[in-house]
């Protein structure tokens, strides 16, 4: 089992209980050695890095696990040592050799070994959960990963791949959460059948990060306790992510001092907090892109490219970003976020109901048409959904908004049990292919991509996308991704809406909070109060 000091474990449990009761009965202040974060954690499906693929879980992984290498906190395009102190590419151009740091140790006290690296990456490929497509980019699948990762000696491990990509791309990919290294000796004691310990890791941790999961109660709270064996000692003993689904309640908690940090507040709430001046609002650029996902297999109408085109003209892009999401987003109609090489910056679509109606009529799509529209029961999703409901209705399309817990909405999307929904995407690593592999690859429904969730089979575009990741000429590669984006921008079951910007509210006494461009770049180890 994961070891932390008994004092800290008891403290985590006590603070956990206090955090839950704080929703009903406010505390005078949060504990001096604990950080309480008010946000929604309803999206959490699994804290196993081989499976977790939601905002709450990926924001947790950098604090609980380490990878061989990691993205720089300030500049994500730079790659820094983590578990690996050094590395070198093989002369074949399709391998990397890593030297594991001598002081790399798990929270259990077990040293990090080449066997842990082999176990972690192999189990991730064999489990084949939602983020497995990232490892597929190296040619690693459940059937092919055996032998791809091998031990050289007690401190060196070699990774090889068959995909036609170079070491630089492989290193970028290895910064993704799915490449987190888990403690084989601990996880192996919790294996059930052939699950590689997945059931246990859904709610527990076995990493070498600054924190461990001390307690997780779904839809209530996640408690992280400082890892006493971490090389970089956290400044606080405990971090509590308290589930507060209602944004107004989050604002109240941070204003009263019952929470130190609040995420996901509405624009009006943030404006009021700024005006009051008693709290700090940290504006963080984000690589998140929000989009409408259409299930092309759900009906003949939804599978008609004319419906996809019409939908692009039924969005009030300016109204949503200007009036609903003030300071929290900018119109962005491409799958690569601004800040990534090759990102398109033109936004060719705007609200034009008459044009949308003509496109539908010319294609023989009859209205009125009623569609189920499951969305996260959180802001700003509900407000954006209501805006879409209003504008789509003007063309005879009734969107039946069905608010739900985020984890359930994800499950419906991944299983294809939806018609049209509102989603967001955040890159898994700092390379254009991170997003392209999700939206522009689906040759035969064999990969877990967003295109597959849309029921959109695209063998030719898949071939183009796989060619782009192999391209060695930087300028040609950028041009390739621009072309792919343009096609998806105009002719896909995805309607890209805007690129987000996170506004995090902090108590005046909170120091050292760090959040980067990408979703997993949330760090609690340097936070103090």
LINURTA-V84575 format. One record per residue. RES is the residue in one small letter. NEAR is the number of other ideal C-beta (glycine too) atoms within 8 Angstrom. Layout:
res->(RES;RES)
near->(NEAR;NEAR)
This chain:
res->(x;x;x;x;x;x;x;x;x;x;x;x;x;x;x;x;x;x;x;x;x;x;x;x;x;x;x;x;x;x;x;x;x;x;x;x;x;x;x;x;x;x;x;x;x;x;x;x;x;x;x;x;x;x;x;x;x;x;x;x;x;x;x;x;x;x;x;x;x;x;x;x;x;x;x;x;x;x;x;x;x;x;x;x;x;x;x;x;x;x;x;x;x;x;x;x;x;x;x;x;x;x;x;x;x;x;x;x;x;x;x;x;x;x;x;x;x;x;x;x;x;x;x;x;x;x;x;x;x;x;x;x;x;x;x;x;x;x;x;x;x;x;x;x;x;x;x;x;x;x;x;x;x;x;x;x;x;x;x;x;x;x;x;x;x;x;x;x;x;x;x;x;x;x;x;x;x;x;x;x;x;x;x;x;x;x;x;x;x;x;x;x;x;x;x;x;x;x;x;x;x;x;x;x;x;x;x;x;x;x;x;x;x;x;x;x;x;x;x;x;x;x;x;x;x;x;x;x;x;x;x;x;x;x;x;x;x;x;x;x;x;x;x;x;x;x;x;x;x;x;x;x;x;x;x;x;x;x;x;x;x;x;x;x;x;x;x;x;x;x;x;x;x;x;x;x;x;x;x;x;x;x;x;x;x;x;x;x;x;x;x;x;x;x;x;x;x;x;x;x;x;x;x;x;x;x;x;x;x;x;x;x;x;x;x;x;x;x;x;x;x;x;x;x;x;x;x;x;x;x;x;x;x;x;x;x;x;x;x;x;x;x;x;x;x;x;x;x;x;x;x;x;x;x;x;x;x;x;x;x;x;x;x;x;x;x;x;x;x;x;x;x;x;x;x;x;x;x;x;x;x;x;x;x;x;x;x;x;x;x;x;x;x;x;x;x;x;x;x;x;x;x;x;x;x;x;x;x;x;x;x;x;x;x;x;x;x;x;x;x;x;x;x;x;x;x;x;x;x;x;x;x;x;x;x;x;x;x;x;x;x;x;x;x;x;x;x;x;x;x;x;x;x;x;x;x;x;x;x;x;x;x;x;x;x;x;x;x;x;x;x;x;x;x;x;x;x;x;x;x;x;x;x;x;x;x;x;x;x;x;x;x;x;x;x;x;x;x;x;x;x;x;x;x;x;x;x;x;x;x;x;x;x;x;x;x;x;x;x;x;x;x;x;x;x;x;x;x;x)
near->(4;11;8;13;6;5;6;14;11;8;14;16;11;8;14;14;8;10;12;11;8;13;8;4;5;7;9;4;5;12;9;5;7;13;14;14;13;14;14;11;11;13;14;13;12;11;16;11;14;15;14;16;9;12;8;13;15;13;10;14;14;13;13;14;14;11;13;11;12;11;14;10;7;4;5;10;6;7;9;8;8;9;12;12;7;7;11;6;10;12;4;5;8;11;12;12;13;13;10;15;10;6;5;11;10;14;17;11;7;10;6;13;10;13;8;13;16;12;11;14;15;11;12;15;15;9;13;8;13;8;15;15;13;14;15;11;13;12;10;11;11;8;4;10;14;5;5;13;12;9;10;8;6;6;7;12;13;13;13;10;12;7;8;3;11;9;11;6;12;13;12;12;14;12;13;13;14;12;16;12;14;16;13;11;8;14;15;8;6;11;9;7;4;3;9;10;15;13;8;10;18;11;8;11;12;13;14;15;15;12;15;13;15;13;10;10;9;6;7;7;14;14;17;17;14;14;13;10;9;14;5;6;8;14;8;13;10;17;13;15;13;16;11;12;8;6;11;7;11;16;14;9;16;16;10;7;10;12;15;12;16;14;11;9;12;9;11;6;11;14;9;9;14;8;6;8;5;6;12;8;11;10;8;11;8;12;13;12;17;13;13;13;15;14;14;10;7;10;6;5;8;15;10;10;6;11;14;13;11;14;13;10;14;14;14;9;14;9;10;15;13;7;7;12;12;9;8;11;11;8;10;13;12;12;15;12;13;8;7;13;8;13;12;11;7;5;9;6;8;7;11;7;11;6;8;14;11;8;12;14;8;7;9;5;12;4;8;6;10;6;11;8;15;11;14;13;11;11;8;10;11;13;10;14;13;9;12;14;12;9;13;12;10;8;13;10;12;11;12;8;10;8;8;11;10;13;11;9;13;11;10;12;12;9;6;10;5;12;11;12;13;13;10;8;12;12;13;10;13;11;10;14;11;14;14;16;14;13;14;14;16;12;10;6;6;4;10;10;12;11;13;11;11;13;12;10;9;11;8;6;12;12;9;12;14;9;9;14;12;8;9;5;6;6;6;8;14;11;9;13;14;10;9;14;14;9;10;14;12;8;7;11;11;13;10;12;14;14;13;11;12;12;12;12;15;12;12;7;6;14;7;8;13;9;10;11;9;12;12;11;13;11;12;14;12;10;15;8;11)
